[in-house]
């Protein structure tokens, strides 16, 4: 176990941080199938590097209903994800729900499937995972999975989602710094 990893309020050390893709890690381009349109949000690279310097694993959990709606192909989605990984990765895990909202799948956020699948791939219990996203569905998926949700509001975040979120950060860098700052042992980096 990494003694320098941040802990949750329950005293459990966080081992991994999962991020929503669109609006959280990269600028939100609806149904983006073009890797050339991928633009990291300000501070994303630095925030991810900071987490990795503490020995924390990182991953992406993302709804991509454009595939299920027939608006983009799986190949296009995969190319966009590869571009995100190229710019901000490498990520330890990618969990993608390609289903449309009415498909009734278990993975589409706010259901917990993506978070639970990612936790399994990381061999990490959900209570040792933080999930960072820009809408209530991200935080709700974390809650349902037993993980810790952090909301980073954007213009698409509804006021009631902000009010309901257990934790809110003004931007991605603040979310990561707050997570790392929570515990006294987090002051020492892995090395």
N, C-alpha and C positions, 0 to 999 in steps of 0.2 A: 504494500500500500504506500502511496506517495504521501509522506508526512507534511509536505508543503501545499497540498491541494486545499482549496477552500472548502469549507463545510457549510452545510445547510443549517437552518435554524434548529433542526433536530440533532445536530452534532455529527451528522454523516458527512464525510468528505465528498465533494463533487468530483467525479471522475471524468465527466464528459459534458459538453454543451452542444445541443442541437439547435440549429437555426432554420427558420423559415427562409425560403429563397427570395421571392419577389416582394420588394418593399422593405425587407429586413437586411439581406446581404447585398442585393443589387436593386437598382432602380426598377420600379414596377412598370413593365411594358406588357399590357394585357395580351395574353396568348402569344407570347414571344416565341417565334420559331427561328429567329435570326441571331446567330452568335455575335454578329457585328453590333447588335443593339444592347449587348450586355455592358452595363456600367455599374461598378461597385458603388455602394453608398459611401459617403465620406467617412473615413476612419475604419472601414471594414477590414482592410488588410492588416492594419496595425492592431486592431482588437483581436483578430485571429492569431496573429503572431504572438501577442502577449499570452493568450490562453495556452498556446503550444509551448511557450517558454516555461510555463508552470507544469508541463507534462500532462495537460488535459487533452483528451481526445475531442475531436470536433466532427460534426456531421450536419447533414441537411435533411430536413423533413418538409416535403413540399407537395401541395395539391397542384396538379396540372390537368385541370378538367378540359383544357383545350384539345387534348388528345381524345378524350371520351366524346367530346362534342363534334369531333371531326374538323376542328379549326387548324390544328397543326398535326404533323405526323409524329410517331414515336421517334423516328430518326431525327427530326428537327429538334424535338425536346432533348434528346440525348446530346446533340451537338451544342445546344445552349448550356446544358449542364456541364459538358466538357469544358466550355469556355469559362464558366464560373469557377470550375476546379483549377483551370489554368491560371486565372487571375488571382484567386483567393485560397486555393488549396495548397497541398492535398488534404482532402477531407477523409476521415477514417471510414465514414459510411454515408451512403445516399439512400434515402427512403422516399419513393415517389408514388403518389396516388394518381393514376392517369384517368380515373373514372369521372363521369359527369355527376353532378349533384343528385340526380334521381336514380342512380344505379344501385343504391343501397349497399355499397361496399362497407367493409369494416375498417378500412384504412383512411378514408377521407376525413381530414380534420373538420369538425371537432372530435370525431371518434378517436380513440387512442391507438389504433392499429399501427400507424407509422412510427409513433414513439416507441411502442412495445417491440416492434420489429427491429428498429435501430438499436434499442437496448440489448436485445438478444444478439445481434451481430457484434456489438461491442463487449458482450459478456459482462454487462454492467447492470445492476438492479436499477429500475426506474427512479427510486428515491435517491440515487447518486447522480442523477442527470438533471440539468437545467435546460429548459426549452425557451428560446428567445424568438418572439414574433411580433408582428405589427397589428394583428387583429385578435379579437376575442376567441376565434376558433383555435388559434395556436395555443393560447393560455389554457383553454378548456381541454384540449387534447392532452396537454401536460398534466392537468389535474386528474383527468380520468385515468391516465396511465400510472399515476402515483409519482410523477416527476414534479419539478419546480418550475413554474412559468414566470417569465418576465416579459412584460409588454413594452414595446418601443413604439409609441404612437406616431402615425403619419397622417396626412390629410384624409385618408380613407378610414381611419380608425374612428368608430362611433363613440360619442361621449359616454354612453352606458358601458361600453367595453372598458374604457379607462377606469370608470368608477368600480367596476366589478373585479378588475385585475388585482391579484394579491401583491404584485410588485410592478412598478412602472418606472422606466428610465427615459430620460429625455432623448437619448440617441444610443447607437450601438456601443460606442466607446464607453459611455457612462454605465450601460448595463454590464459590460464586462468588468470595468473597474469596480463597480459596486459588488459584483459577485466575488471578485478576488479579495476585496477589502473586508468582507464580512468576518473573516476569521483571522485572529492574530498569527496563526501559523502560515497564512498565505503570503506573508511578507518575504519569505525566503523562496527563491526560485530554484528549480531543478537545474542541475548543471553538469 
